[in-house]
Amino acid sequence: YVAFPLLAGPFAPWVFTGNLTANLMRNVWSYMIIFCGHFPEDVQEFSIEETKAETRGQWYFRQVLGSANLTGGKLFHILSGNLSF
């Protein structure tokens, strides 16, 4: 985070600010996509007791039941990394 902007010489503060801004925007976007995919009304919830003795296959099945597809246009699906499917 510090070494790469230094390669820009006198523009290092601008490169650092740009990198920081891009990172913050990516984190907010990722949070929104992941949050929206796990908290819609039709997503199934599980108690800790239900998950204690589950097999690996049951864990994967629970991951599918605990997430939801998001709808949107082509650009939305591209920007979300197809996490909407």
C-alpha contacts under 8 A as a table, 3 or more apart, distances in Angstrom:
res1	aa1	res2	aa2	distance
1	Y	4	F	6.20
1	Y	5	P	7.06
1	Y	16	F	7.18
1	Y	19	N	7.78
2	V	5	P	5.78
2	V	6	L	6.56
2	V	16	F	7.19
3	A	6	L	5.22
3	A	7	L	6.94
4	F	7	L	5.47
4	F	8	A	7.55
5	P	8	A	5.45
5	P	9	G	7.60
5	P	11	F	7.74
5	P	12	A	4.66
5	P	13	P	7.19
5	P	15	V	5.28
5	P	16	F	5.45
6	L	9	G	5.55
6	L	12	A	5.18
7	L	12	A	7.13
8	A	11	F	5.28
8	A	12	A	5.06
8	A	15	V	7.15
9	G	12	A	5.49
10	P	13	P	7.58
11	F	14	W	5.37
11	F	15	V	6.31
12	A	15	V	5.06
12	A	16	F	5.99
13	P	16	F	5.06
13	P	17	T	6.05
14	W	17	T	5.09
14	W	18	G	6.03
15	V	18	G	5.02
15	V	19	N	6.07
16	F	19	N	5.15
16	F	20	L	6.11
17	T	20	L	5.09
17	T	21	T	6.03
18	G	21	T	5.11
18	G	22	A	6.06
19	N	22	A	5.16
19	N	23	N	6.08
20	L	23	N	5.13
20	L	24	L	6.19
21	T	24	L	5.18
21	T	25	M	6.15
22	A	25	M	5.14
22	A	26	R	6.09
23	N	26	R	5.13
23	N	27	N	6.17
24	L	27	N	5.12
24	L	28	V	6.23
25	M	28	V	5.23
25	M	29	W	6.12
26	R	29	W	5.14
26	R	30	S	6.01
27	N	30	S	5.15
27	N	31	Y	6.05
28	V	31	Y	5.12
28	V	32	M	6.21
29	W	32	M	5.19
29	W	33	I	6.27
30	S	33	I	5.20
30	S	34	I	6.07
30	S	80	S	7.61
31	Y	34	I	5.26
31	Y	35	F	5.82
32	M	35	F	5.15
32	M	36	C	6.00
33	I	36	C	5.30
33	I	37	G	6.18
33	I	80	S	6.68
33	I	83	L	7.58
34	I	37	G	5.14
34	I	38	H	6.43
34	I	83	L	7.96
35	F	38	H	5.41
35	F	39	F	6.18
36	C	39	F	5.66
36	C	40	P	6.51
36	C	70	L	7.60
37	G	40	P	6.84
37	G	67	S	5.55
37	G	68	A	5.06
37	G	69	N	6.38
37	G	70	L	6.47
37	G	84	S	7.20
38	H	43	V	6.79
38	H	66	G	6.35
38	H	67	S	4.64
38	H	68	A	6.15
39	F	43	V	6.49
39	F	67	S	7.53
39	F	68	A	7.93
40	P	43	V	5.80
40	P	68	A	6.95
42	D	68	A	7.58
43	V	65	L	6.54
43	V	66	G	5.32
43	V	67	S	5.88
43	V	68	A	6.24
44	Q	65	L	5.80
44	Q	66	G	5.21
44	Q	67	S	7.82
45	E	66	G	6.38
46	F	50	E	6.31
46	F	51	T	7.28
47	S	50	E	5.34
47	S	51	T	6.82
48	I	51	T	5.28
48	I	52	K	6.35
49	E	52	K	5.47
50	E	53	A	7.39
50	E	54	E	7.52
51	T	54	E	5.44
51	T	59	W	7.78
54	E	57	G	7.93
54	E	58	Q	5.62
54	E	59	W	6.36
55	T	58	Q	5.07
55	T	59	W	6.23
56	R	59	W	5.01
56	R	60	Y	6.45
57	G	60	Y	5.21
57	G	61	F	6.22
58	Q	61	F	4.95
58	Q	62	R	6.03
59	W	62	R	5.06
59	W	63	Q	6.33
60	Y	63	Q	5.03
60	Y	64	V	6.52
61	F	64	V	5.20
61	F	65	L	6.35
62	R	65	L	5.01
62	R	66	G	5.88
63	Q	66	G	5.05
63	Q	67	S	6.48
64	V	67	S	5.67
64	V	68	A	7.92
65	L	68	A	7.71
68	A	84	S	7.74
69	N	83	L	7.96
69	N	84	S	4.99
69	N	85	F	5.31
70	L	84	S	4.65
70	L	85	F	7.00
71	T	84	S	6.85
72	G	75	L	7.96
72	G	76	F	5.65
72	G	77	H	6.66
73	G	76	F	5.25
73	G	77	H	6.45
74	K	77	H	5.21
74	K	78	I	6.26
75	L	78	I	5.04
75	L	79	L	6.07
76	F	79	L	5.16
76	F	80	S	6.02
77	H	80	S	5.13
77	H	81	G	6.25
77	H	82	N	4.91
77	H	83	L	7.33
77	H	84	S	6.39
78	I	81	G	5.29
78	I	82	N	5.97
79	L	82	N	7.53
80	S	83	L	5.67
80	S	84	S	6.90
81	G	84	S	7.87
82	N	85	F	5.88
